[in-house]
Amino acid sequence: MINFGDKIELKDFNSLEPGELTVLKKMIGNHANKFHDFEKLTLHLKGVHEKEKSQKFQVNGILVKSGKRYASEVTNFNLFFAINDVLDNLKKECGES
């Protein structure tokens, strides 16, 4: 598990390259700044599905804000798009969009 401060944790992202992780940290940090007063943000990379030279990334996101729990799940061939979509969905769910 990778933690960013007290509020953000990434589960099962350890297999990523350091460069990918750096980009993800910036993306996630930018999105997290838009979740006003959130308590916790957890992103879980739930396995990489490989099929015929391509990979699908499944990302689950959970946001806890004002005591309420919001969840989103996205599967995409591009990890960065999957993370972005999960965070956008969470933003919409909690009314931050």
CNS distance restraints for C-alpha pairs under 8 A (distance, minus, plus):
assign (resid   1 and name CA) (resid   9 and name CA) 6.83 0.50 0.50
assign (resid   1 and name CA) (resid  10 and name CA) 5.68 0.50 0.50
assign (resid   1 and name CA) (resid  11 and name CA) 4.70 0.50 0.50
assign (resid   1 and name CA) (resid  12 and name CA) 6.26 0.50 0.50
assign (resid   1 and name CA) (resid  13 and name CA) 7.33 0.50 0.50
assign (resid   1 and name CA) (resid  14 and name CA) 7.37 0.50 0.50
assign (resid   2 and name CA) (resid   9 and name CA) 5.61 0.50 0.50
assign (resid   2 and name CA) (resid  10 and name CA) 5.01 0.50 0.50
assign (resid   2 and name CA) (resid  11 and name CA) 6.53 0.50 0.50
assign (resid   2 and name CA) (resid  13 and name CA) 7.51 0.50 0.50
assign (resid   2 and name CA) (resid  14 and name CA) 7.73 0.50 0.50
assign (resid   3 and name CA) (resid   7 and name CA) 7.86 0.50 0.50
assign (resid   3 and name CA) (resid   8 and name CA) 5.82 0.50 0.50
assign (resid   3 and name CA) (resid   9 and name CA) 4.39 0.50 0.50
assign (resid   3 and name CA) (resid  10 and name CA) 6.33 0.50 0.50
assign (resid   4 and name CA) (resid   8 and name CA) 5.09 0.50 0.50
assign (resid   4 and name CA) (resid   9 and name CA) 6.12 0.50 0.50
assign (resid   6 and name CA) (resid  40 and name CA) 7.88 0.50 0.50
assign (resid   7 and name CA) (resid  38 and name CA) 7.89 0.50 0.50
assign (resid   7 and name CA) (resid  39 and name CA) 6.15 0.50 0.50
assign (resid   7 and name CA) (resid  40 and name CA) 4.52 0.50 0.50
assign (resid   7 and name CA) (resid  41 and name CA) 6.04 0.50 0.50
assign (resid   8 and name CA) (resid  40 and name CA) 5.91 0.50 0.50
assign (resid   8 and name CA) (resid  41 and name CA) 4.80 0.50 0.50
assign (resid   8 and name CA) (resid  42 and name CA) 5.88 0.50 0.50
assign (resid   9 and name CA) (resid  41 and name CA) 6.45 0.50 0.50
assign (resid   9 and name CA) (resid  42 and name CA) 4.95 0.50 0.50
assign (resid   9 and name CA) (resid  43 and name CA) 6.47 0.50 0.50
assign (resid  10 and name CA) (resid  42 and name CA) 5.92 0.50 0.50
assign (resid  10 and name CA) (resid  43 and name CA) 4.96 0.50 0.50
assign (resid  10 and name CA) (resid  44 and name CA) 5.89 0.50 0.50
assign (resid  10 and name CA) (resid  45 and name CA) 7.85 0.50 0.50
assign (resid  11 and name CA) (resid  42 and name CA) 7.52 0.50 0.50
assign (resid  11 and name CA) (resid  43 and name CA) 6.22 0.50 0.50
assign (resid  11 and name CA) (resid  44 and name CA) 4.63 0.50 0.50
assign (resid  11 and name CA) (resid  45 and name CA) 6.30 0.50 0.50
assign (resid  12 and name CA) (resid  44 and name CA) 6.25 0.50 0.50
assign (resid  12 and name CA) (resid  45 and name CA) 5.49 0.50 0.50
assign (resid  12 and name CA) (resid  46 and name CA) 7.22 0.50 0.50
assign (resid  13 and name CA) (resid  44 and name CA) 7.56 0.50 0.50
assign (resid  13 and name CA) (resid  45 and name CA) 6.16 0.50 0.50
assign (resid  16 and name CA) (resid  20 and name CA) 6.29 0.50 0.50
assign (resid  16 and name CA) (resid  21 and name CA) 6.36 0.50 0.50
assign (resid  17 and name CA) (resid  21 and name CA) 6.34 0.50 0.50
assign (resid  18 and name CA) (resid  22 and name CA) 6.23 0.50 0.50
assign (resid  19 and name CA) (resid  23 and name CA) 6.46 0.50 0.50
assign (resid  20 and name CA) (resid  24 and name CA) 6.19 0.50 0.50
assign (resid  21 and name CA) (resid  25 and name CA) 6.07 0.50 0.50
assign (resid  22 and name CA) (resid  26 and name CA) 6.51 0.50 0.50
assign (resid  23 and name CA) (resid  27 and name CA) 6.26 0.50 0.50
assign (resid  24 and name CA) (resid  28 and name CA) 5.92 0.50 0.50
assign (resid  24 and name CA) (resid  80 and name CA) 7.19 0.50 0.50
assign (resid  25 and name CA) (resid  29 and name CA) 5.90 0.50 0.50
assign (resid  26 and name CA) (resid  30 and name CA) 6.12 0.50 0.50
assign (resid  27 and name CA) (resid  31 and name CA) 6.37 0.50 0.50
assign (resid  27 and name CA) (resid  84 and name CA) 7.64 0.50 0.50
assign (resid  28 and name CA) (resid  32 and name CA) 5.93 0.50 0.50
assign (resid  28 and name CA) (resid  83 and name CA) 7.96 0.50 0.50
assign (resid  28 and name CA) (resid  87 and name CA) 7.86 0.50 0.50
assign (resid  29 and name CA) (resid  33 and name CA) 6.27 0.50 0.50
assign (resid  30 and name CA) (resid  34 and name CA) 7.12 0.50 0.50
assign (resid  31 and name CA) (resid  35 and name CA) 7.00 0.50 0.50
assign (resid  31 and name CA) (resid  87 and name CA) 6.77 0.50 0.50
assign (resid  32 and name CA) (resid  36 and name CA) 7.95 0.50 0.50
assign (resid  34 and name CA) (resid  91 and name CA) 7.99 0.50 0.50
assign (resid  34 and name CA) (resid  96 and name CA) 7.20 0.50 0.50
assign (resid  35 and name CA) (resid  91 and name CA) 6.92 0.50 0.50
assign (resid  35 and name CA) (resid  96 and name CA) 6.57 0.50 0.50
assign (resid  36 and name CA) (resid  96 and name CA) 7.90 0.50 0.50
assign (resid  37 and name CA) (resid  65 and name CA) 6.92 0.50 0.50
assign (resid  37 and name CA) (resid  66 and name CA) 7.76 0.50 0.50
assign (resid  38 and name CA) (resid  63 and name CA) 7.39 0.50 0.50
assign (resid  38 and name CA) (resid  64 and name CA) 6.14 0.50 0.50
assign (resid  38 and name CA) (resid  65 and name CA) 4.40 0.50 0.50
assign (resid  38 and name CA) (resid  66 and name CA) 6.87 0.50 0.50
assign (resid  39 and name CA) (resid  63 and name CA) 7.70 0.50 0.50
assign (resid  39 and name CA) (resid  64 and name CA) 5.40 0.50 0.50
assign (resid  39 and name CA) (resid  65 and name CA) 5.36 0.50 0.50
assign (resid  39 and name CA) (resid  66 and name CA) 7.28 0.50 0.50
assign (resid  39 and name CA) (resid  67 and name CA) 7.91 0.50 0.50
assign (resid  40 and name CA) (resid  62 and name CA) 7.93 0.50 0.50
assign (resid  40 and name CA) (resid  63 and name CA) 5.81 0.50 0.50
assign (resid  40 and name CA) (resid  64 and name CA) 5.09 0.50 0.50
assign (resid  40 and name CA) (resid  65 and name CA) 7.13 0.50 0.50
assign (resid  41 and name CA) (resid  61 and name CA) 7.27 0.50 0.50
assign (resid  41 and name CA) (resid  62 and name CA) 5.76 0.50 0.50
assign (resid  41 and name CA) (resid  63 and name CA) 4.58 0.50 0.50
assign (resid  41 and name CA) (resid  64 and name CA) 6.46 0.50 0.50
assign (resid  42 and name CA) (resid  61 and name CA) 5.66 0.50 0.50
assign (resid  42 and name CA) (resid  62 and name CA) 5.15 0.50 0.50
assign (resid  42 and name CA) (resid  63 and name CA) 6.52 0.50 0.50
assign (resid  43 and name CA) (resid  59 and name CA) 6.74 0.50 0.50
assign (resid  43 and name CA) (resid  60 and name CA) 5.68 0.50 0.50
assign (resid  43 and name CA) (resid  61 and name CA) 4.49 0.50 0.50
assign (resid  43 and name CA) (resid  62 and name CA) 6.54 0.50 0.50
assign (resid  44 and name CA) (resid  59 and name CA) 5.60 0.50 0.50
assign (resid  44 and name CA) (resid  60 and name CA) 5.09 0.50 0.50
assign (resid  44 and name CA) (resid  61 and name CA) 6.36 0.50 0.50
assign (resid  45 and name CA) (resid  57 and name CA) 7.15 0.50 0.50
assign (resid  45 and name CA) (resid  58 and name CA) 5.95 0.50 0.50
assign (resid  45 and name CA) (resid  59 and name CA) 4.68 0.50 0.50
assign (resid  45 and name CA) (resid  60 and name CA) 6.57 0.50 0.50
assign (resid  46 and name CA) (resid  57 and name CA) 7.55 0.50 0.50
assign (resid  46 and name CA) (resid  58 and name CA) 5.43 0.50 0.50
assign (resid  46 and name CA) (resid  59 and name CA) 5.90 0.50 0.50
assign (resid  46 and name CA) (resid  60 and name CA) 7.02 0.50 0.50
assign (resid  47 and name CA) (resid  57 and name CA) 6.74 0.50 0.50
assign (resid  47 and name CA) (resid  58 and name CA) 6.34 0.50 0.50
assign (resid  48 and name CA) (resid  55 and name CA) 6.31 0.50 0.50
assign (resid  48 and name CA) (resid  56 and name CA) 5.69 0.50 0.50
assign (resid  48 and name CA) (resid  57 and name CA) 4.98 0.50 0.50
assign (resid  48 and name CA) (resid  58 and name CA) 6.65 0.50 0.50
assign (resid  49 and name CA) (resid  55 and name CA) 5.51 0.50 0.50
assign (resid  49 and name CA) (resid  56 and name CA) 4.95 0.50 0.50
assign (resid  49 and name CA) (resid  57 and name CA) 6.51 0.50 0.50
assign (resid  49 and name CA) (resid  58 and name CA) 7.97 0.50 0.50
assign (resid  50 and name CA) (resid  54 and name CA) 5.76 0.50 0.50
assign (resid  50 and name CA) (resid  55 and name CA) 4.44 0.50 0.50
assign (resid  50 and name CA) (resid  56 and name CA) 6.34 0.50 0.50
assign (resid  51 and name CA) (resid  55 and name CA) 6.27 0.50 0.50
assign (resid  54 and name CA) (resid  77 and name CA) 7.27 0.50 0.50
assign (resid  55 and name CA) (resid  77 and name CA) 5.72 0.50 0.50
assign (resid  56 and name CA) (resid  75 and name CA) 6.42 0.50 0.50
assign (resid  56 and name CA) (resid  76 and name CA) 5.36 0.50 0.50
assign (resid  56 and name CA) (resid  77 and name CA) 4.35 0.50 0.50
assign (resid  56 and name CA) (resid  78 and name CA) 7.16 0.50 0.50
assign (resid  56 and name CA) (resid  79 and name CA) 7.93 0.50 0.50
assign (resid  57 and name CA) (resid  75 and name CA) 5.39 0.50 0.50
assign (resid  57 and name CA) (resid  76 and name CA) 5.39 0.50 0.50
assign (resid  57 and name CA) (resid  77 and name CA) 5.96 0.50 0.50
assign (resid  57 and name CA) (resid  78 and name CA) 6.89 0.50 0.50
assign (resid  57 and name CA) (resid  79 and name CA) 5.77 0.50 0.50
assign (resid  57 and name CA) (resid  82 and name CA) 7.08 0.50 0.50
assign (resid  58 and name CA) (resid  73 and name CA) 7.15 0.50 0.50
assign (resid  58 and name CA) (resid  74 and name CA) 5.73 0.50 0.50
assign (resid  58 and name CA) (resid  75 and name CA) 4.22 0.50 0.50
assign (resid  58 and name CA) (resid  76 and name CA) 6.66 0.50 0.50
assign (resid  58 and name CA) (resid  82 and name CA) 7.33 0.50 0.50
assign (resid  59 and name CA) (resid  73 and name CA) 5.71 0.50 0.50
assign (resid  59 and name CA) (resid  74 and name CA) 5.46 0.50 0.50
assign (resid  59 and name CA) (resid  75 and name CA) 6.34 0.50 0.50
assign (resid  59 and name CA) (resid  82 and name CA) 6.47 0.50 0.50
assign (resid  59 and name CA) (resid  83 and name CA) 6.67 0.50 0.50
assign (resid  59 and name CA) (resid  86 and name CA) 7.21 0.50 0.50
assign (resid  60 and name CA) (resid  71 and name CA) 7.35 0.50 0.50
assign (resid  60 and name CA) (resid  72 and name CA) 5.79 0.50 0.50
assign (resid  60 and name CA) (resid  73 and name CA) 4.39 0.50 0.50
assign (resid  60 and name CA) (resid  74 and name CA) 6.62 0.50 0.50
assign (resid  60 and name CA) (resid  86 and name CA) 7.14 0.50 0.50
assign (resid  61 and name CA) (resid  71 and name CA) 5.59 0.50 0.50
assign (resid  61 and name CA) (resid  72 and name CA) 5.16 0.50 0.50
assign (resid  61 and name CA) (resid  73 and name CA) 6.27 0.50 0.50
assign (resid  61 and name CA) (resid  86 and name CA) 6.16 0.50 0.50
assign (resid  61 and name CA) (resid  87 and name CA) 7.30 0.50 0.50
assign (resid  61 and name CA) (resid  90 and name CA) 7.60 0.50 0.50
assign (resid  62 and name CA) (resid  69 and name CA) 6.81 0.50 0.50
assign (resid  62 and name CA) (resid  70 and name CA) 5.62 0.50 0.50
assign (resid  62 and name CA) (resid  71 and name CA) 4.54 0.50 0.50
assign (resid  62 and name CA) (resid  72 and name CA) 6.63 0.50 0.50
assign (resid  62 and name CA) (resid  90 and name CA) 7.72 0.50 0.50
assign (resid  63 and name CA) (resid  69 and name CA) 5.77 0.50 0.50
assign (resid  63 and name CA) (resid  70 and name CA) 5.10 0.50 0.50
assign (resid  63 and name CA) (resid  71 and name CA) 6.43 0.50 0.50
assign (resid  63 and name CA) (resid  90 and name CA) 6.86 0.50 0.50
assign (resid  64 and name CA) (resid  68 and name CA) 5.54 0.50 0.50
assign (resid  64 and name CA) (resid  69 and name CA) 4.58 0.50 0.50
assign (resid  64 and name CA) (resid  70 and name CA) 6.34 0.50 0.50
assign (resid  65 and name CA) (resid  69 and name CA) 6.60 0.50 0.50
assign (resid  65 and name CA) (resid  70 and name CA) 7.97 0.50 0.50
assign (resid  65 and name CA) (resid  94 and name CA) 7.80 0.50 0.50
assign (resid  70 and name CA) (resid  90 and name CA) 6.45 0.50 0.50
assign (resid  70 and name CA) (resid  93 and name CA) 6.72 0.50 0.50
assign (resid  70 and name CA) (resid  94 and name CA) 6.94 0.50 0.50
assign (resid  71 and name CA) (resid  90 and name CA) 6.57 0.50 0.50
assign (resid  72 and name CA) (resid  86 and name CA) 5.65 0.50 0.50
assign (resid  72 and name CA) (resid  87 and name CA) 7.98 0.50 0.50
assign (resid  72 and name CA) (resid  89 and name CA) 6.34 0.50 0.50
assign (resid  72 and name CA) (resid  90 and name CA) 6.26 0.50 0.50
assign (resid  73 and name CA) (resid  86 and name CA) 6.21 0.50 0.50
assign (resid  74 and name CA) (resid  82 and name CA) 5.73 0.50 0.50
assign (resid  74 and name CA) (resid  83 and name CA) 7.85 0.50 0.50
assign (resid  74 and name CA) (resid  85 and name CA) 6.87 0.50 0.50
assign (resid  74 and name CA) (resid  86 and name CA) 6.01 0.50 0.50
assign (resid  75 and name CA) (resid  82 and name CA) 6.16 0.50 0.50
assign (resid  76 and name CA) (resid  81 and name CA) 6.95 0.50 0.50
assign (resid  76 and name CA) (resid  82 and name CA) 5.39 0.50 0.50
assign (resid  77 and name CA) (resid  82 and name CA) 7.85 0.50 0.50
assign (resid  78 and name CA) (resid  82 and name CA) 6.26 0.50 0.50
assign (resid  79 and name CA) (resid  83 and name CA) 6.21 0.50 0.50
assign (resid  80 and name CA) (resid  84 and name CA) 6.13 0.50 0.50
assign (resid  81 and name CA) (resid  85 and name CA) 6.00 0.50 0.50
assign (resid  82 and name CA) (resid  86 and name CA) 6.17 0.50 0.50
assign (resid  83 and name CA) (resid  87 and name CA) 6.23 0.50 0.50
assign (resid  84 and name CA) (resid  88 and name CA) 6.08 0.50 0.50
assign (resid  85 and name CA) (resid  89 and name CA) 6.02 0.50 0.50
assign (resid  86 and name CA) (resid  90 and name CA) 6.25 0.50 0.50
assign (resid  87 and name CA) (resid  91 and name CA) 6.16 0.50 0.50
assign (resid  88 and name CA) (resid  92 and name CA) 6.31 0.50 0.50
assign (resid  88 and name CA) (resid  97 and name CA) 7.90 0.50 0.50
assign (resid  89 and name CA) (resid  93 and name CA) 6.16 0.50 0.50
assign (resid  90 and name CA) (resid  94 and name CA) 6.22 0.50 0.50
assign (resid  91 and name CA) (resid  95 and name CA) 6.19 0.50 0.50
assign (resid  91 and name CA) (resid  96 and name CA) 4.97 0.50 0.50
assign (resid  91 and name CA) (resid  97 and name CA) 5.56 0.50 0.50
assign (resid  92 and name CA) (resid  96 and name CA) 5.87 0.50 0.50
assign (resid  92 and name CA) (resid  97 and name CA) 5.12 0.50 0.50
